[in-house]
Amino acid sequence: MYLAKIRITLRPSILDPQGKAVQHAITTLGVGNVADVRMGKYVEVKIASGSEKEAREKTDEICRKLLANPVMEDFAYDLVRSE
């Protein structure tokens, strides 16, 4: 069993209005020196697999086909062996 810890973010060339709103809110709180905020998604998926290679293949497929929009988003993940 593996736990995939997946991070999905907008590509740097894509505008992030939610990130800009959060950045503005941070400034309103009086917290200075925040140059940029980018928002994203975090997903955990438990994968029953006999090998790390197979778990990586399944995680890639899940990300490419369902979780991330390949035109606008990038994804990265860490795999952790779990029970």
FENPE-V880586 format. One line per field, one symbol per residue. phi: phi as a letter, one per 30 degrees, with the letter a starting at -180 (. if undefined). A space follows every 10 residues. Layout:
phi=???
This chain:
phi=.bccccccbd dedcdbdddd ddeddddddj dcicdabbca bbbcbdbdad bdedddddde ddddcbdcdd dcbcbbaccb dbc
